[in-house]
């Protein structure tokens, strides 16, 4: 079983949120390194986008398993 779902809208959303998460973490590191407390906002955004990534991946996985279990 591949770690990512097949190409589709859900996979695309998961990849976009993953990119946002990585960029938010990088922005938080830069912000804290410069001594700005604005990095707290970036950390919160990284947490939110991380949860969204997991949600979309899990949703696609459940959709695929539910579709394969249907017989008839």
Predicted model as a PDB file, atoms N, CA, C, CB and O in Angstrom, pLDDT in the B-factor column:
MODEL        1                                                                  
ATOM      1  N   UNK A   1       0.846  -1.173   0.000  1.00 51.00           N  
ATOM      2  CA  UNK A   1       0.000   0.000   0.000  1.00 51.00           C  
ATOM      3  C   UNK A   1       0.892   1.237   0.000  1.00 51.00           C  
ATOM      4  CB  UNK A   1      -0.963  -0.003   1.219  1.00 51.00           C  
ATOM      5  O   UNK A   1       1.779   1.356   0.846  1.00 51.00           O  
ATOM      6  N   UNK A   2       0.669   2.166  -0.942  1.00 58.00           N  
ATOM      7  CA  UNK A   2       1.487   3.380  -0.994  1.00 58.00           C  
ATOM      8  C   UNK A   2       1.169   4.289   0.197  1.00 58.00           C  
ATOM      9  CB  UNK A   2       1.254   4.136  -2.327  1.00 58.00           C  
ATOM     10  O   UNK A   2       0.044   4.281   0.697  1.00 58.00           O  
ATOM     11  N   UNK A   3       2.151   5.072   0.653  1.00 63.00           N  
ATOM     12  CA  UNK A   3       1.913   5.940   1.808  1.00 63.00           C  
ATOM     13  C   UNK A   3       0.976   7.104   1.508  1.00 63.00           C  
ATOM     14  CB  UNK A   3       3.220   6.476   2.313  1.00 63.00           C  
ATOM     15  O   UNK A   3       0.351   7.642   2.421  1.00 63.00           O  
ATOM     16  N   UNK A   4       0.871   7.499   0.246  1.00 58.00           N  
ATOM     17  CA  UNK A   4      -0.028   8.578  -0.129  1.00 58.00           C  
ATOM     18  C   UNK A   4      -1.169   8.038  -0.965  1.00 58.00           C  
ATOM     19  CB  UNK A   4       0.723   9.672  -0.890  1.00 58.00           C  
ATOM     20  O   UNK A   4      -0.989   7.082  -1.720  1.00 58.00           O  
ATOM     21  N   UNK A   5      -2.356   8.648  -0.839  1.00 54.00           N  
ATOM     22  CA  UNK A   5      -3.471   8.209  -1.674  1.00 54.00           C  
ATOM     23  C   UNK A   5      -3.206   8.536  -3.135  1.00 54.00           C  
ATOM     24  CB  UNK A   5      -4.780   8.861  -1.214  1.00 54.00           C  
ATOM     25  O   UNK A   5      -2.333   9.349  -3.440  1.00 54.00           O  
ATOM     26  N   UNK A   6      -3.955   7.906  -4.047  1.00 61.00           N  
ATOM     27  CA  UNK A   6      -3.769   8.188  -5.471  1.00 61.00           C  
ATOM     28  C   UNK A   6      -4.100   9.649  -5.777  1.00 61.00           C  
ATOM     29  CB  UNK A   6      -4.645   7.250  -6.328  1.00 61.00           C  
ATOM     30  O   UNK A   6      -4.777  10.312  -4.991  1.00 61.00           O  
ATOM     31  N   UNK A   7      -3.623  10.149  -6.922  1.00 68.00           N  
ATOM     32  CA  UNK A   7      -3.866  11.551  -7.262  1.00 68.00           C  
ATOM     33  C   UNK A   7      -5.350  11.880  -7.260  1.00 68.00           C  
ATOM     34  CB  UNK A   7      -3.270  11.874  -8.622  1.00 68.00           C  
ATOM     35  O   UNK A   7      -6.176  11.105  -7.742  1.00 68.00           O  
ATOM     36  N   UNK A   8      -5.661  13.005  -6.727  1.00 76.00           N  
ATOM     37  CA  UNK A   8      -7.047  13.461  -6.663  1.00 76.00           C  
ATOM     38  C   UNK A   8      -7.119  14.720  -5.820  1.00 76.00           C  
ATOM     39  CB  UNK A   8      -7.971  12.361  -6.085  1.00 76.00           C  
ATOM     40  O   UNK A   8      -6.100  15.210  -5.333  1.00 76.00           O  
ATOM     41  N   UNK A   9      -8.329  15.246  -5.648  1.00 81.00           N  
ATOM     42  CA  UNK A   9      -8.464  16.505  -4.905  1.00 81.00           C  
ATOM     43  C   UNK A   9      -8.038  16.387  -3.447  1.00 81.00           C  
ATOM     44  CB  UNK A   9      -9.890  16.984  -4.967  1.00 81.00           C  
ATOM     45  O   UNK A   9      -7.469  17.329  -2.895  1.00 81.00           O  
ATOM     46  N   UNK A  10      -8.304  15.244  -2.814  1.00 82.00           N  
ATOM     47  CA  UNK A  10      -7.941  15.091  -1.406  1.00 82.00           C  
ATOM     48  C   UNK A  10      -6.435  15.028  -1.240  1.00 82.00           C  
ATOM     49  CB  UNK A  10      -8.587  13.839  -0.817  1.00 82.00           C  
ATOM     50  O   UNK A  10      -5.888  15.622  -0.311  1.00 82.00           O  
ATOM     51  N   UNK A  11      -5.763  14.318  -2.127  1.00 86.00           N  
ATOM     52  CA  UNK A  11      -4.301  14.248  -2.047  1.00 86.00           C  
ATOM     53  C   UNK A  11      -3.685  15.625  -2.277  1.00 86.00           C  
ATOM     54  CB  UNK A  11      -3.749  13.239  -3.076  1.00 86.00           C  
ATOM     55  O   UNK A  11      -2.722  16.005  -1.612  1.00 86.00           O  
ATOM     56  N   UNK A  12      -4.246  16.354  -3.214  1.00 90.00           N  
ATOM     57  CA  UNK A  12      -3.740  17.694  -3.500  1.00 90.00           C  
ATOM     58  C   UNK A  12      -3.881  18.598  -2.274  1.00 90.00           C  
ATOM     59  CB  UNK A  12      -4.486  18.305  -4.703  1.00 90.00           C  
ATOM     60  O   UNK A  12      -2.956  19.338  -1.941  1.00 90.00           O  
ATOM     61  N   UNK A  13      -5.037  18.542  -1.600  1.00 91.00           N  
ATOM     62  CA  UNK A  13      -5.230  19.342  -0.392  1.00 91.00           C  
ATOM     63  C   UNK A  13      -4.255  18.925   0.701  1.00 91.00           C  
ATOM     64  CB  UNK A  13      -6.669  19.213   0.111  1.00 91.00           C  
ATOM     65  O   UNK A  13      -3.723  19.772   1.420  1.00 91.00           O  
ATOM     66  N   UNK A  14      -4.021  17.629   0.826  1.00 91.00           N  
ATOM     67  CA  UNK A  14      -3.074  17.142   1.834  1.00 91.00           C  
ATOM     68  C   UNK A  14      -1.665  17.648   1.535  1.00 91.00           C  
ATOM     69  CB  UNK A  14      -3.085  15.597   1.889  1.00 91.00           C  
ATOM     70  O   UNK A  14      -0.943  18.044   2.451  1.00 91.00           O  
ATOM     71  N   UNK A  15      -1.274  17.639   0.283  1.00 93.00           N  
ATOM     72  CA  UNK A  15       0.064  18.131  -0.068  1.00 93.00           C  
ATOM     73  C   UNK A  15       0.179  19.640   0.134  1.00 93.00           C  
ATOM     74  CB  UNK A  15       0.394  17.776  -1.520  1.00 93.00           C  
ATOM     75  O   UNK A  15       1.220  20.125   0.576  1.00 93.00           O  
ATOM     76  N   UNK A  16      -0.877  20.383  -0.185  1.00 95.00           N  
ATOM     77  CA  UNK A  16      -0.848  21.829   0.032  1.00 95.00           C  
ATOM     78  C   UNK A  16      -0.717  22.151   1.515  1.00 95.00           C  
ATOM     79  CB  UNK A  16      -2.112  22.485  -0.541  1.00 95.00           C  
ATOM     80  O   UNK A  16       0.065  23.021   1.898  1.00 95.00           O  
ATOM     81  N   UNK A  17      -1.474  21.456   2.343  1.00 95.00           N  
ATOM     82  CA  UNK A  17      -1.395  21.729   3.777  1.00 95.00           C  
ATOM     83  C   UNK A  17      -0.043  21.300   4.349  1.00 95.00           C  
ATOM     84  CB  UNK A  17      -2.531  21.011   4.518  1.00 95.00           C  
ATOM     85  O   UNK A  17       0.453  21.908   5.298  1.00 95.00           O  
ATOM     86  N   UNK A  18       0.547  20.264   3.780  1.00 95.00           N  
ATOM     87  CA  UNK A  18       1.883  19.858   4.218  1.00 95.00           C  
ATOM     88  C   UNK A  18       2.913  20.930   3.865  1.00 95.00           C  
ATOM     89  CB  UNK A  18       2.275  18.509   3.580  1.00 95.00           C  
ATOM     90  O   UNK A  18       3.802  21.226   4.664  1.00 95.00           O  
ATOM     91  N   UNK A  19       2.799  21.503   2.690  1.00 96.00           N  
ATOM     92  CA  UNK A  19       3.712  22.583   2.279  1.00 96.00           C  
ATOM     93  C   UNK A  19       3.533  23.792   3.201  1.00 96.00           C  
ATOM     94  CB  UNK A  19       3.459  22.991   0.792  1.00 96.00           C  
ATOM     95  O   UNK A  19       4.515  24.405   3.618  1.00 96.00           O  
ATOM     96  N   UNK A  20       2.291  24.133   3.517  1.00 97.00           N  
ATOM     97  CA  UNK A  20       2.029  25.252   4.420  1.00 97.00           C  
ATOM     98  C   UNK A  20       2.640  24.977   5.794  1.00 97.00           C  
ATOM     99  CB  UNK A  20       0.510  25.506   4.547  1.00 97.00           C  
ATOM    100  O   UNK A  20       3.192  25.879   6.423  1.00 97.00           O  
ATOM    101  N   UNK A  21       2.542  23.746   6.251  1.00 97.00           N  
ATOM    102  CA  UNK A  21       3.105  23.373   7.545  1.00 97.00           C  
ATOM    103  C   UNK A  21       4.621  23.552   7.561  1.00 97.00           C  
ATOM    104  CB  UNK A  21       2.743  21.925   7.883  1.00 97.00           C  
ATOM    105  O   UNK A  21       5.173  24.124   8.502  1.00 97.00           O  
ATOM    106  N   UNK A  22       5.283  23.068   6.531  1.00 97.00           N  
ATOM    107  CA  UNK A  22       6.746  23.179   6.459  1.00 97.00           C  
ATOM    108  C   UNK A  22       7.172  24.646   6.388  1.00 97.00           C  
ATOM    109  CB  UNK A  22       7.289  22.408   5.233  1.00 97.00           C  
ATOM    110  O   UNK A  22       8.122  25.052   7.057  1.00 97.00           O  
ATOM    111  N   UNK A  23       6.469  25.435   5.580  1.00 97.00           N  
ATOM    112  CA  UNK A  23       6.797  26.857   5.479  1.00 97.00           C  
ATOM    113  C   UNK A  23       6.534  27.602   6.792  1.00 97.00           C  
ATOM    114  CB  UNK A  23       5.993  27.498   4.352  1.00 97.00           C  
ATOM    115  O   UNK A  23       7.287  28.505   7.157  1.00 97.00           O  
ATOM    116  N   UNK A  24       5.473  27.225   7.495  1.00 97.00           N  
ATOM    117  CA  UNK A  24       5.179  27.868   8.775  1.00 97.00           C  
ATOM    118  C   UNK A  24       6.242  27.537   9.818  1.00 97.00           C  
ATOM    119  CB  UNK A  24       3.799  27.442   9.279  1.00 97.00           C  
ATOM    120  O   UNK A  24       6.614  28.390  10.623  1.00 97.00           O  
ATOM    121  N   UNK A  25       6.725  26.306   9.804  1.00 97.00           N  
ATOM    122  CA  UNK A  25       7.802  25.939  10.737  1.00 97.00           C  
ATOM    123  C   UNK A  25       9.066  26.729  10.410  1.00 97.00           C  
ATOM    124  CB  UNK A  25       8.089  24.411  10.677  1.00 97.00           C  
ATOM    125  O   UNK A  25       9.740  27.218  11.317  1.00 97.00           O  
ATOM    126  N   UNK A  26       9.390  26.857   9.138  1.00 98.00           N  
ATOM    127  CA  UNK A  26      10.573  27.635   8.749  1.00 98.00           C  
ATOM    128  C   UNK A  26      10.417  29.100   9.154  1.00 98.00           C  
ATOM    129  CB  UNK A  26      10.815  27.528   7.228  1.00 98.00           C  
ATOM    130  O   UNK A  26      11.368  29.721   9.629  1.00 98.00           O  
ATOM    131  N   UNK A  27       9.226  29.645   8.968  1.00 97.00           N  
ATOM    132  CA  UNK A  27       8.990  31.037   9.353  1.00 97.00           C  
ATOM    133  C   UNK A  27       9.078  31.208  10.866  1.00 97.00           C  
ATOM    134  CB  UNK A  27       7.619  31.507   8.848  1.00 97.00           C  
ATOM    135  O   UNK A  27       9.566  32.231  11.347  1.00 97.00           O  
ATOM    136  N   UNK A  28       8.614  30.223  11.612  1.00 97.00           N  
ATOM    137  CA  UNK A  28       8.708  30.291  13.074  1.00 97.00           C  
ATOM    138  C   UNK A  28      10.159  30.274  13.523  1.00 97.00           C  
ATOM    139  CB  UNK A  28       7.944  29.128  13.719  1.00 97.00           C  
ATOM    140  O   UNK A  28      10.542  31.027  14.419  1.00 97.00           O  
ATOM    141  N   UNK A  29      10.961  29.428  12.914  1.00 97.00           N  
ATOM    142  CA  UNK A  29      12.377  29.358  13.284  1.00 97.00           C  
ATOM    143  C   UNK A  29      13.067  30.689  13.000  1.00 97.00           C  
ATOM    144  CB  UNK A  29      13.083  28.215  12.520  1.00 97.00           C  
ATOM    145  O   UNK A  29      13.809  31.200  13.839  1.00 97.00           O  
ATOM    146  N   UNK A  30      12.824  31.243  11.825  1.00 97.00           N  
ATOM    147  CA  UNK A  30      13.436  32.529  11.466  1.00 97.00           C  
ATOM    148  C   UNK A  30      12.949  33.621  12.413  1.00 97.00           C  
ATOM    149  CB  UNK A  30      13.108  32.905   9.996  1.00 97.00           C  
ATOM    150  O   UNK A  30      13.735  34.452  12.868  1.00 97.00           O  
ATOM    151  N   UNK A  31      11.668  33.616  12.703  1.00 97.00           N  
ATOM    152  CA  UNK A  31      11.100  34.645  13.566  1.00 97.00           C  
ATOM    153  C   UNK A  31      11.689  34.579  14.976  1.00 97.00           C  
ATOM    154  CB  UNK A  31       9.580  34.503  13.626  1.00 97.00           C  
ATOM    155  O   UNK A  31      12.061  35.609  15.539  1.00 97.00           O  
ATOM    156  N   UNK A  32      11.777  33.378  15.548  1.00 96.00           N  
ATOM    157  CA  UNK A  32      12.356  33.236  16.880  1.00 96.00           C  
ATOM    158  C   UNK A  32      13.848  33.559  16.870  1.00 96.00           C  
ATOM    159  CB  UNK A  32      12.129  31.820  17.410  1.00 96.00           C  
ATOM    160  O   UNK A  32      14.362  34.112  17.842  1.00 96.00           O  
ATOM    161  N   UNK A  33      14.545  33.225  15.795  1.00 97.00           N  
ATOM    162  CA  UNK A  33      15.975  33.514  15.707  1.00 97.00           C  
ATOM    163  C   UNK A  33      16.234  35.020  15.688  1.00 97.00           C  
ATOM    164  CB  UNK A  33      16.573  32.861  14.456  1.00 97.00           C  
ATOM    165  O   UNK A  33      17.269  35.481  16.167  1.00 97.00           O  
ATOM    166  N   UNK A  34      15.302  35.773  15.141  1.00 97.00           N  
ATOM    167  CA  UNK A  34      15.435  37.231  15.112  1.00 97.00           C  
ATOM    168  C   UNK A  34      14.930  37.878  16.397  1.00 97.00           C  
ATOM    169  CB  UNK A  34      14.682  37.801  13.922  1.00 97.00           C  
ATOM    170  O   UNK A  34      14.995  39.098  16.546  1.00 97.00           O  
ATOM    171  N   UNK A  35      14.429  37.068  17.322  1.00 95.00           N  
ATOM    172  CA  UNK A  35      13.975  37.599  18.600  1.00 95.00           C  
ATOM    173  C   UNK A  35      12.549  38.102  18.603  1.00 95.00           C  
ATOM    174  CB  UNK A  35      14.862  38.689  19.016  1.00 95.00           C  
ATOM    175  O   UNK A  35      12.154  38.819  19.523  1.00 95.00           O  
ATOM    176  N   UNK A  36      11.771  37.750  17.607  1.00 94.00           N  
ATOM    177  CA  UNK A  36      10.389  38.203  17.531  1.00 94.00           C  
ATOM    178  C   UNK A  36       9.460  37.138  18.106  1.00 94.00           C  
ATOM    179  CB  UNK A  36      10.003  38.531  16.074  1.00 94.00           C  
ATOM    180  O   UNK A  36       9.631  35.944  17.861  1.00 94.00           O  
ATOM    181  N   UNK A  37       8.484  37.591  18.868  1.00 93.00           N  
ATOM    182  CA  UNK A  37       7.498  36.659  19.415  1.00 93.00           C  
ATOM    183  C   UNK A  37       6.386  36.346  18.410  1.00 93.00           C  
ATOM    184  CB  UNK A  37       6.893  37.231  20.692  1.00 93.00           C  
ATOM    185  O   UNK A  37       5.461  35.594  18.718  1.00 93.00           O  
ATOM    186  N   UNK A  38       6.478  36.915  17.230  1.00 95.00           N  
ATOM    187  CA  UNK A  38       5.509  36.606  16.179  1.00 95.00           C  
ATOM    188  C   UNK A  38       5.604  35.135  15.771  1.00 95.00           C  
ATOM    189  CB  UNK A  38       5.736  37.514  14.955  1.00 95.00           C  
ATOM    190  O   UNK A  38       4.685  34.600  15.152  1.00 95.00           O  
ATOM    191  N   UNK A  39       6.707  34.489  16.115  1.00 95.00           N  
ATOM    192  CA  UNK A  39       6.876  33.073  15.816  1.00 95.00           C  
ATOM    193  C   UNK A  39       5.805  32.205  16.437  1.00 95.00           C  
ATOM    194  CB  UNK A  39       8.216  32.612  16.279  1.00 95.00           C  
ATOM    195  O   UNK A  39       5.530  31.109  15.949  1.00 95.00           O  
ATOM    196  N   UNK A  40       5.189  32.691  17.526  1.00 97.00           N  
ATOM    197  CA  UNK A  40       4.107  31.936  18.167  1.00 97.00           C  
ATOM    198  C   UNK A  40       2.960  31.739  17.192  1.00 97.00           C  
ATOM    199  CB  UNK A  40       3.610  32.657  19.440  1.00 97.00           C  
ATOM    200  O   UNK A  40       2.360  30.665  17.151  1.00 97.00           O  
ATOM    201  N   UNK A  41       2.650  32.754  16.413  1.00 97.00           N  
ATOM    202  CA  UNK A  41       1.578  32.653  15.408  1.00 97.00           C  
ATOM    203  C   UNK A  41       1.941  31.610  14.361  1.00 97.00           C  
ATOM    204  CB  UNK A  41       1.321  34.026  14.731  1.00 97.00           C  
ATOM    205  O   UNK A  41       1.091  30.829  13.933  1.00 97.00           O  
ATOM    206  N   UNK A  42       3.210  31.598  13.947  1.00 96.00           N  
ATOM    207  CA  UNK A  42       3.651  30.620  12.949  1.00 96.00           C  
ATOM    208  C   UNK A  42       3.570  29.196  13.498  1.00 96.00           C  
ATOM    209  CB  UNK A  42       5.086  30.928  12.497  1.00 96.00           C  
ATOM    210  O   UNK A  42       3.216  28.267  12.773  1.00 96.00           O  
ATOM    211  N   UNK A  43       3.900  29.028  14.779  1.00 97.00           N  
ATOM    212  CA  UNK A  43       3.802  27.694  15.395  1.00 97.00           C  
ATOM    213  C   UNK A  43       2.349  27.229  15.418  1.00 97.00           C  
ATOM    214  CB  UNK A  43       4.383  27.707  16.836  1.00 97.00           C  
ATOM    215  O   UNK A  43       2.061  26.065  15.140  1.00 97.00           O  
ATOM    216  N   UNK A  44       1.444  28.134  15.748  1.00 97.00           N  
ATOM    217  CA  UNK A  44       0.022  27.775  15.752  1.00 97.00           C  
ATOM    218  C   UNK A  44      -0.465  27.414  14.348  1.00 97.00           C  
ATOM    219  CB  UNK A  44      -0.817  28.931  16.315  1.00 97.00           C  
ATOM    220  O   UNK A  44      -1.235  26.469  14.178  1.00 97.00           O  
ATOM    221  N   UNK A  45      -0.016  28.164  13.353  1.00 97.00           N  
ATOM    222  CA  UNK A  45      -0.387  27.858  11.966  1.00 97.00           C  
ATOM    223  C   UNK A  45       0.183  26.506  11.539  1.00 97.00           C  
ATOM    224  CB  UNK A  45       0.111  28.970  11.015  1.00 97.00           C  
ATOM    225  O   UNK A  45      -0.475  25.751  10.822  1.00 97.00           O  
ATOM    226  N   UNK A  46       1.395  26.203  11.974  1.00 97.00           N  
ATOM    227  CA  UNK A  46       1.996  24.903  11.648  1.00 97.00           C  
ATOM    228  C   UNK A  46       1.187  23.771  12.276  1.00 97.00           C  
ATOM    229  CB  UNK A  46       3.466  24.843  12.133  1.00 97.00           C  
ATOM    230  O   UNK A  46       0.966  22.740  11.641  1.00 97.00           O  
ATOM    231  N   UNK A  47       0.751  23.955  13.503  1.00 97.00           N  
ATOM    232  CA  UNK A  47      -0.068  22.929  14.157  1.00 97.00           C  
ATOM    233  C   UNK A  47      -1.389  22.718  13.451  1.00 97.00           C  
ATOM    234  CB  UNK A  47      -0.321  23.301  15.599  1.00 97.00           C  
ATOM    235  O   UNK A  47      -1.822  21.582  13.260  1.00 97.00           O  
ATOM    236  N   UNK A  48      -2.028  23.799  13.064  1.00 97.00           N  
ATOM    237  CA  UNK A  48      -3.310  23.698  12.360  1.00 97.00           C  
ATOM    238  C   UNK A  48      -3.148  22.995  11.015  1.00 97.00           C  
ATOM    239  CB  UNK A  48      -3.918  25.093  12.153  1.00 97.00           C  
ATOM    240  O   UNK A  48      -3.926  22.102  10.681  1.00 97.00           O  
ATOM    241  N   UNK A  49      -2.152  23.393  10.254  1.00 97.00           N  
ATOM    242  CA  UNK A  49      -1.968  22.788   8.934  1.00 97.00           C  
ATOM    243  C   UNK A  49      -1.522  21.332   9.051  1.00 97.00           C  
ATOM    244  CB  UNK A  49      -0.944  23.589   8.119  1.00 97.00           C  
ATOM    245  O   UNK A  49      -1.861  20.518   8.193  1.00 97.00           O  
ATOM    246  N   UNK A  50      -0.772  20.993  10.090  1.00 96.00           N  
ATOM    247  CA  UNK A  50      -0.398  19.602  10.317  1.00 96.00           C  
ATOM    248  C   UNK A  50      -1.640  18.747  10.573  1.00 96.00           C  
ATOM    249  CB  UNK A  50       0.580  19.494  11.502  1.00 96.00           C  
ATOM    250  O   UNK A  50      -1.776  17.653  10.023  1.00 96.00           O  
ATOM    251  N   UNK A  51      -2.533  19.252  11.403  1.00 97.00           N  
ATOM    252  CA  UNK A  51      -3.771  18.514  11.670  1.00 97.00           C  
ATOM    253  C   UNK A  51      -4.620  18.379  10.411  1.00 97.00           C  
ATOM    254  CB  UNK A  51      -4.578  19.209  12.769  1.00 97.00           C  
ATOM    255  O   UNK A  51      -5.247  17.342  10.194  1.00 97.00           O  
ATOM    256  N   UNK A  52      -4.645  19.410   9.587  1.00 95.00           N  
ATOM    257  CA  UNK A  52      -5.401  19.338   8.344  1.00 95.00           C  
ATOM    258  C   UNK A  52      -4.806  18.290   7.403  1.00 95.00           C  
ATOM    259  CB  UNK A  52      -5.432  20.711   7.658  1.00 95.00           C  
ATOM    260  O   UNK A  52      -5.539  17.574   6.720  1.00 95.00           O  
ATOM    261  N   UNK A  53      -3.473  18.202   7.372  1.00 95.00           N  
ATOM    262  CA  UNK A  53      -2.822  17.201   6.521  1.00 95.00           C  
ATOM    263  C   UNK A  53      -3.228  15.801   6.954  1.00 95.00           C  
ATOM    264  CB  UNK A  53      -1.284  17.353   6.571  1.00 95.00           C  
ATOM    265  O   UNK A  53      -3.615  14.978   6.125  1.00 95.00           O  
ATOM    266  N   UNK A  54      -3.142  15.530   8.244  1.00 95.00           N  
ATOM    267  CA  UNK A  54      -3.529  14.206   8.736  1.00 95.00           C  
ATOM    268  C   UNK A  54      -4.996  13.916   8.464  1.00 95.00           C  
ATOM    269  CB  UNK A  54      -3.247  14.094  10.229  1.00 95.00           C  
ATOM    270  O   UNK A  54      -5.352  12.790   8.115  1.00 95.00           O  
ATOM    271  N   UNK A  55      -5.857  14.929   8.624  1.00 94.00           N  
ATOM    272  CA  UNK A  55      -7.281  14.740   8.380  1.00 94.00           C  
ATOM    273  C   UNK A  55      -7.550  14.333   6.930  1.00 94.00           C  
ATOM    274  CB  UNK A  55      -8.047  16.018   8.718  1.00 94.00           C  
ATOM    275  O   UNK A  55      -8.294  13.387   6.674  1.00 94.00           O  
ATOM    276  N   UNK A  56      -6.945  15.048   5.988  1.00 92.00           N  
ATOM    277  CA  UNK A  56      -7.184  14.744   4.579  1.00 92.00           C  
ATOM    278  C   UNK A  56      -6.633  13.377   4.190  1.00 92.00           C  
ATOM    279  CB  UNK A  56      -6.564  15.817   3.701  1.00 92.00           C  
ATOM    280  O   UNK A  56      -7.265  12.662   3.412  1.00 92.00           O  
ATOM    281  N   UNK A  57      -5.471  13.000   4.713  1.00 91.00           N  
ATOM    282  CA  UNK A  57      -4.914  11.678   4.413  1.00 91.00           C  
ATOM    283  C   UNK A  57      -5.784  10.570   5.004  1.00 91.00           C  
ATOM    284  CB  UNK A  57      -3.477  11.566   4.954  1.00 91.00           C  
ATOM    285  O   UNK A  57      -6.041   9.555   4.357  1.00 91.00           O  
ATOM    286  N   UNK A  58      -6.230  10.778   6.230  1.00 92.00           N  
ATOM    287  CA  UNK A  58      -7.074   9.779   6.888  1.00 92.00           C  
ATOM    288  C   UNK A  58      -8.427   9.653   6.178  1.00 92.00           C  
ATOM    289  CB  UNK A  58      -7.284  10.147   8.371  1.00 92.00           C  
ATOM    290  O   UNK A  58      -8.946   8.551   5.995  1.00 92.00           O  
ATOM    291  N   UNK A  59      -8.980  10.790   5.788  1.00 90.00           N  
ATOM    292  CA  UNK A  59     -10.268  10.801   5.093  1.00 90.00           C  
ATOM    293  C   UNK A  59     -10.194  10.026   3.777  1.00 90.00           C  
ATOM    294  CB  UNK A  59     -10.717  12.244   4.828  1.00 90.00           C  
ATOM    295  O   UNK A  59     -11.095   9.252   3.454  1.00 90.00           O  
ATOM    296  N   UNK A  60      -9.119  10.238   3.024  1.00 87.00           N  
ATOM    297  CA  UNK A  60      -8.956   9.531   1.755  1.00 87.00           C  
ATOM    298  C   UNK A  60      -8.765   8.035   1.990  1.00 87.00           C  
ATOM    299  CB  UNK A  60      -7.764  10.101   0.971  1.00 87.00           C  
ATOM    300  O   UNK A  60      -9.303   7.214   1.247  1.00 87.00           O  
ATOM    301  N   UNK A  61      -8.004   7.686   3.015  1.00 88.00           N  
ATOM    302  CA  UNK A  61      -7.782   6.278   3.310  1.00 88.00           C  
ATOM    303  C   UNK A  61      -9.103   5.596   3.695  1.00 88.00           C  
ATOM    304  CB  UNK A  61      -6.743   6.123   4.441  1.00 88.00           C  
ATOM    305  O   UNK A  61      -9.379   4.484   3.245  1.00 88.00           O  
ATOM    306  N   UNK A  62      -9.904   6.248   4.513  1.00 88.00           N  
ATOM    307  CA  UNK A  62     -11.201   5.684   4.892  1.00 88.00           C  
ATOM    308  C   UNK A  62     -12.133   5.577   3.694  1.00 88.00           C  
ATOM    309  CB  UNK A  62     -11.851   6.534   5.981  1.00 88.00           C  
ATOM    310  O   UNK A  62     -12.885   4.612   3.566  1.00 88.00           O  
ATOM    311  N   UNK A  63     -12.078   6.571   2.823  1.00 86.00           N  
ATOM    312  CA  UNK A  63     -12.931   6.532   1.629  1.00 86.00           C  
ATOM    313  C   UNK A  63     -12.558   5.369   0.731  1.00 86.00           C  
ATOM    314  CB  UNK A  63     -12.829   7.846   0.848  1.00 86.00           C  
ATOM    315  O   UNK A  63     -13.430   4.695   0.182  1.00 86.00           O  
ATOM    316  N   UNK A  64     -11.240   5.128   0.579  1.00 84.00           N  
ATOM    317  CA  UNK A  64     -10.799   4.016  -0.268  1.00 84.00           C  
ATOM    318  C   UNK A  64     -11.167   2.667   0.333  1.00 84.00           C  
ATOM    319  CB  UNK A  64      -9.294   4.087  -0.489  1.00 84.00           C  
ATOM    320  O   UNK A  64     -11.600   1.769  -0.389  1.00 84.00           O  
ATOM    321  N   UNK A  65     -11.002   2.510   1.648  1.00 85.00           N  
ATOM    322  CA  UNK A  65     -11.340   1.222   2.266  1.00 85.00           C  
ATOM    323  C   UNK A  65     -12.843   0.996   2.262  1.00 85.00           C  
ATOM    324  CB  UNK A  65     -10.803   1.156   3.703  1.00 85.00           C  
ATOM    325  O   UNK A  65     -13.291  -0.137   2.083  1.00 85.00           O  
ATOM    326  N   UNK A  66     -13.634   2.048   2.456  1.00 82.00           N  
ATOM    327  CA  UNK A  66     -15.077   1.885   2.414  1.00 82.00           C  
ATOM    328  C   UNK A  66     -15.547   1.513   1.002  1.00 82.00           C  
ATOM    329  CB  UNK A  66     -15.769   3.169   2.886  1.00 82.00           C  
ATOM    330  O   UNK A  66     -16.484   0.730   0.845  1.00 82.00           O  
ATOM    331  N   UNK A  67     -14.911   2.063   0.003  1.00 72.00           N  
ATOM    332  CA  UNK A  67     -15.278   1.761  -1.373  1.00 72.00           C  
ATOM    333  C   UNK A  67     -14.898   0.338  -1.780  1.00 72.00           C  
ATOM    334  CB  UNK A  67     -14.624   2.751  -2.305  1.00 72.00           C  
ATOM    335  O   UNK A  67     -15.581  -0.271  -2.603  1.00 72.00           O  
ATOM    336  N   UNK A  68     -13.811  -0.198  -1.211  1.00 65.00           N  
ATOM    337  CA  UNK A  68     -13.387  -1.539  -1.586  1.00 65.00           C  
ATOM    338  C   UNK A  68     -14.144  -2.617  -0.846  1.00 65.00           C  
ATOM    339  CB  UNK A  68     -11.923  -1.699  -1.340  1.00 65.00           C  
ATOM    340  O   UNK A  68     -14.178  -3.767  -1.285  1.00 65.00           O  
ATOM    341  N   UNK A  69     -14.762  -2.257   0.292  1.00 59.00           N  
ATOM    342  CA  UNK A  69     -15.513  -3.251   1.067  1.00 59.00           C  
ATOM    343  C   UNK A  69     -16.911  -3.491   0.527  1.00 59.00           C  
ATOM    344  CB  UNK A  69     -15.605  -2.817   2.504  1.00 59.00           C  
ATOM    345  O   UNK A  69     -17.547  -4.485   0.874  1.00 59.00           O  
ATOM    346  N   UNK A  70     -17.392  -2.597  -0.313  1.00 51.00           N  
ATOM    347  CA  UNK A  70     -18.741  -2.729  -0.847  1.00 51.00           C  
ATOM    348  C   UNK A  70     -18.755  -3.838  -1.880  1.00 51.00           C  
ATOM    349  CB  UNK A  70     -19.233  -1.396  -1.463  1.00 51.00           C  
ATOM    350  O   UNK A  70     -17.949  -3.839  -2.810  1.00 51.00           O  
ATOM    351  N   UNK A  71     -19.677  -4.791  -1.716  1.00 54.00           N  
ATOM    352  CA  UNK A  71     -19.811  -5.884  -2.678  1.00 54.00           C  
ATOM    353  C   UNK A  71     -21.188  -5.811  -3.324  1.00 54.00           C  
ATOM    354  CB  UNK A  71     -19.596  -7.266  -1.992  1.00 54.00           C  
ATOM    355  O   UNK A  71     -22.137  -5.295  -2.734  1.00 54.00           O  
ATOM    356  N   UNK A  72     -21.283  -6.324  -4.522  1.00 44.00           N  
ATOM    357  CA  UNK A  72     -22.577  -6.381  -5.171  1.00 44.00           C  
ATOM    358  C   UNK A  72     -22.661  -5.456  -6.248  1.00 44.00           C  
ATOM    359  CB  UNK A  72     -23.653  -6.131  -4.256  1.00 44.00           C  
ATOM    360  O   UNK A  72     -23.694  -5.371  -6.911  1.00 44.00           O  
TER     361      UNK A  72                                                      
ENDMDL                                                                          
END                                                                             
